Amino acid sequence: AATVTPSPAYDYVIIGGGTAGLTVADRLTEDPHVKVAVLEAGQNAENFQEVVIPGLIFTGQSIGGVLDWQYTTVPQANFNGRQLLIHAGKALGGSSVTNALIFHRAQKEQYDAWGSLNNDPSWNFNGLLPYFKKSEHVYKPNKYQSETGAILNLPFRGTKGPVQVGYGNFEYPQSNLWRTVAAKLGFVRGTDGTDGETNNVVVTTDSIDPRNNTRCSSACAHYTPFFKRPNFTVMTNVTVTRILWKDTAKGKDAVADGVEYIDLQGKVHTVSVNHEVIVSAGTLGSPKVLELSGVGNSTILKAAGVKTVVSLPSVGENLSDHVHSWANAFAVNVTYTADILAANPTFFNEQLEIWKRNRTGLLSNAPASLTLTSPTDVFTRQALSPLLSSAQSKLTFYANQFSNGNAALAKGIIAQHTASLKMWSSNTERLSEINFQPGYLGPTPQDQRPQGANFSTVNAAFDAPLSRGRVHITSSNVSVPPAVDPAYWSHPLDVAAHVKSVQLARKFLTTPPMNTIYGGEFEPGLDKKTDADVEAWLRSVAASDFHPMGSNVMLPKELGGVVDTQLRVYGTRNVRVVDASIFPLPISAHPQASVYAVAEKAADMIKKGVSNTEL
Ligand SMILES: Cc1cc2nc3c(=O)[nH]c(=O)nc-3n(C[C@H](O)[C@H](O)[C@H](O)COP(=O)(O)OP(=O)(O)OC[C@H]3O[C@@H](n4cnc5c(N)ncnc54)[C@H](O)[C@@H]3O)c2cc1C
């Protein structure tokens, strides 16, 4: 279609106003001479009740609706051919608007692997720490929060940044029981999960502004206080269709000079770009934008009807995701669980009034109690050693299988797996997250669960995938969703670690003092005892944890990278990717705090390097 509106020019155009995109936009527009436009497909949802009130995440109101892309995977061979739903926020603020608020960091060694895979120590834990701190304003816990487990690790935290971070104002008594059990099972008490050692029990902070107990998304942090800046343009309800390129001589890096987008009526518009295009459309959205723009594997592009501008076969490859599962028990002798919010409208309305009046009660709570497991928490030493030698001897086999005929990426996957196995061997890999949900969280719909029963759930999310899949376009039409294939459980270590983590989660349910509320196991169910039973059950119920990463991986070009350590897309002069898609190795943590740190670092690099990208 023809362009019908004049094309305004901006120094930087940011595609996707999500967690990373708005962070970069805010930082760049701190300089009043720099003109930035953000193009966001979703709407501004900052005053939606389901977004603002922390406890409403338990009733799932903001996922599955208009604020959600609702990506669906292709049939997953290792999960009985099931197609899994992957939620991702479609709003100004992206997934930080709809996520479960947990705000912590991963194990130090995992970030250190980011640095060593890229021969760049500025990407290791210590290099990223100033950006973690810069991104947040953390508040000390109040008396109630301290009494219910909050311990802030101030030397590792920031107190002047834009993302407001604190604790919820309500804690279920069951959560305290759970933390005691964890200590009994050998998990030492940590602080807030930000010092790089995550194999301990912590109450994490949440992206909650404790001054009024409301969610602080990247829109709250990086848009609402600054949108009046004359150099900061944000367009919502517009979907980017492609990057536009200057005619480029063959053999030269491609130069972007505009971005094309459509509005809600499907009308086509363009904006011009003076300096750079920054792609921040998320792990499943950013490869799509690049591919629609002609950057990617030319066979895939051709099949979708897109002309290749930059041949870069790793775009959309190397995708991984955390895998969700749980163990559920009937809870007895408890006053209430989180389920009452969905089950009892009168009670819900009372709680809503309490929250509105004084920002306390069940709706002021968000999940926070968790621990990350090490290999020796879930395996015996005897079981570990044959598993590791087998993985070591099959490095090339799996790298070839996961890299889709891309020889450079196969090398990159070998490098990643080598880094992961080194962490397995030194017991610093973090295999799974075990956390507690004072209510039901599982695969059985409410009307099929025993009526009137209360539940307690111990989650076992598998967090350290060696499996790698892909996400690619299948059409040149922007409204066709990409084919998402995280290839869950394609590596035998993933299967073994996940199954053992569920067995460990079951142990939490019955260990004193949790046994005082244990009324029998509901899921997996006592008939599923052995690892083989649990494995078969998981194949039929495991779900996405909504943490896709790595689909535009930051790695050297010879290891199949899509972006370099400045996050510049190889083969382009002035296009960067800034979001969770660049993670060089999956991290065992909820990703938002790390996405903010990556975006802060990116903004810093862009500001320092402006003169290099002048066209
Ligand atoms: C339900 C759920 C629960 C989660 N819980 C937690 C948690 O408790 N703690 C935690 O740390 N993490 C959690 N996460 C994950 C975390 O929120 C994400 O990893 C992180 O926010 C990703 O940031 P991003 O910048 O990469 O992408 P996003 O924040 O998703 O931003 C991408 C943006 O790009 C926009 N976009 C995409 N395509 C286009 C296009 N073509 N044109 C214009 N705009 C486009 C999207 O609408 C979106 O706004 C959760 C995620 C979900 C979905």
The ligand as an SDF file (V2000), in Angstrom:
LIG
                    3D

 53 58  0  0  0  0  0  0  0  0999 V2000
    2.2890  -13.8330   32.3690 C   0  0  0  0  0  0  0  0  0  0  0  0
    3.7480  -13.5040   32.5780 C   0  0  0  0  0  0  0  0  0  0  0  0
    4.2940  -13.5870   33.8560 C   0  0  0  0  0  0  0  0  0  0  0  0
    5.6350  -13.2620   34.0640 C   0  0  0  0  0  0  0  0  0  0  0  0
    6.1080  -13.1830   35.3440 N   0  0  0  0  0  0  0  0  0  0  0  0
    7.3350  -12.6420   35.5590 C   0  0  0  0  0  0  0  0  0  0  0  0
    7.7570  -12.3190   36.8800 C   0  0  0  0  0  0  0  0  0  0  0  0
    7.0470  -12.5010   37.8600 O   0  0  0  0  0  0  0  0  0  0  0  0
    8.9880  -11.7580   37.0200 N   0  0  0  0  0  0  0  0  0  0  0  0
    9.8290  -11.5360   35.9520 C   0  0  0  0  0  0  0  0  0  0  0  0
   10.9650  -11.1010   36.1520 O   0  0  0  0  0  0  0  0  0  0  0  0
    9.4300  -11.8270   34.6980 N   0  0  0  0  0  0  0  0  0  0  0  0
    8.2000  -12.3370   34.4740 C   0  0  0  0  0  0  0  0  0  0  0  0
    7.7710  -12.5410   33.1960 N   0  0  0  0  0  0  0  0  0  0  0  0
    8.7020  -12.3120   32.0790 C   0  0  0  0  0  0  0  0  0  0  0  0
    9.0960  -10.8520   31.8740 C   0  0  0  0  0  0  0  0  0  0  0  0
    7.9880  -10.0160   32.0790 O   0  0  0  0  0  0  0  0  0  0  0  0
    9.6540  -10.7150   30.4480 C   0  0  0  0  0  0  0  0  0  0  0  0
   10.7380  -11.6000   30.2720 O   0  0  0  0  0  0  0  0  0  0  0  0
   10.1580   -9.2970   30.1360 C   0  0  0  0  0  0  0  0  0  0  0  0
    9.2010   -8.3360   30.5380 O   0  0  0  0  0  0  0  0  0  0  0  0
   10.4420   -9.2000   28.6420 C   0  0  0  0  0  0  0  0  0  0  0  0
   10.8370   -7.8890   28.2950 O   0  0  0  0  0  0  0  0  0  0  0  0
   11.1020   -7.5270   26.7540 P   0  0  0  0  0  0  0  0  0  0  0  0
   11.4730   -6.1000   26.7150 O   0  0  0  0  0  0  0  0  0  0  0  0
   12.0260   -8.5330   26.1980 O   0  0  0  0  0  0  0  0  0  0  0  0
    9.7120   -7.7710   26.0310 O   0  0  0  0  0  0  0  0  0  0  0  0
    8.2670   -7.1380   26.3230 P   0  0  0  0  0  0  0  0  0  0  0  0
    8.2360   -6.4450   27.6330 O   0  0  0  0  0  0  0  0  0  0  0  0
    7.2740   -8.2130   26.1150 O   0  0  0  0  0  0  0  0  0  0  0  0
    8.1160   -6.0070   25.2140 O   0  0  0  0  0  0  0  0  0  0  0  0
    7.8930   -6.2360   23.8510 C   0  0  0  0  0  0  0  0  0  0  0  0
    6.9680   -5.1400   23.3560 C   0  0  0  0  0  0  0  0  0  0  0  0
    6.9810   -5.0810   21.9430 O   0  0  0  0  0  0  0  0  0  0  0  0
    5.6550   -4.8960   21.4740 C   0  0  0  0  0  0  0  0  0  0  0  0
    5.6120   -5.3940   20.0800 N   0  0  0  0  0  0  0  0  0  0  0  0
    5.8120   -6.6580   19.6470 C   0  0  0  0  0  0  0  0  0  0  0  0
    5.7510   -6.7030   18.2900 N   0  0  0  0  0  0  0  0  0  0  0  0
    5.5160   -5.4290   17.8720 C   0  0  0  0  0  0  0  0  0  0  0  0
    5.3560   -4.8240   16.6010 C   0  0  0  0  0  0  0  0  0  0  0  0
    5.4490   -5.5360   15.4650 N   0  0  0  0  0  0  0  0  0  0  0  0
    5.1040   -3.4860   16.5270 N   0  0  0  0  0  0  0  0  0  0  0  0
    5.0230   -2.7390   17.6600 C   0  0  0  0  0  0  0  0  0  0  0  0
    5.1710   -3.2710   18.9030 N   0  0  0  0  0  0  0  0  0  0  0  0
    5.4180   -4.5940   19.0120 C   0  0  0  0  0  0  0  0  0  0  0  0
    4.8310   -5.6830   22.4600 C   0  0  0  0  0  0  0  0  0  0  0  0
    3.4710   -5.3270   22.4420 O   0  0  0  0  0  0  0  0  0  0  0  0
    5.5240   -5.3630   23.7700 C   0  0  0  0  0  0  0  0  0  0  0  0
    5.0170   -4.1860   24.3580 O   0  0  0  0  0  0  0  0  0  0  0  0
    6.4490  -12.8980   32.9530 C   0  0  0  0  0  0  0  0  0  0  0  0
    5.9070  -12.8360   31.6740 C   0  0  0  0  0  0  0  0  0  0  0  0
    4.5620  -13.1070   31.4770 C   0  0  0  0  0  0  0  0  0  0  0  0
    3.9810  -12.9760   30.0990 C   0  0  0  0  0  0  0  0  0  0  0  0
  1  2  1  0
  2  3  1  0
  2 52  2  0
  3  4  2  0
  4  5  1  0
  4 50  1  0
  5  6  2  0
  6  7  1  0
  6 13  1  0
  7  8  2  0
  7  9  1  0
  9 10  1  0
 10 11  2  0
 10 12  1  0
 12 13  2  0
 13 14  1  0
 14 15  1  0
 14 50  1  0
 15 16  1  0
 16 17  1  0
 16 18  1  0
 18 19  1  0
 18 20  1  0
 20 21  1  0
 20 22  1  0
 22 23  1  0
 23 24  1  0
 24 25  2  0
 24 26  1  0
 24 27  1  0
 27 28  1  0
 28 29  2  0
 28 30  1  0
 28 31  1  0
 31 32  1  0
 32 33  1  0
 33 34  1  0
 33 48  1  0
 34 35  1  0
 35 36  1  0
 35 46  1  0
 36 37  1  0
 36 45  1  0
 37 38  2  0
 38 39  1  0
 39 40  1  0
 39 45  2  0
 40 41  1  0
 40 42  2  0
 42 43  1  0
 43 44  2  0
 44 45  1  0
 46 47  1  0
 46 48  1  0
 48 49  1  0
 50 51  2  0
 51 52  1  0
 52 53  1  0
M  END
$$$$
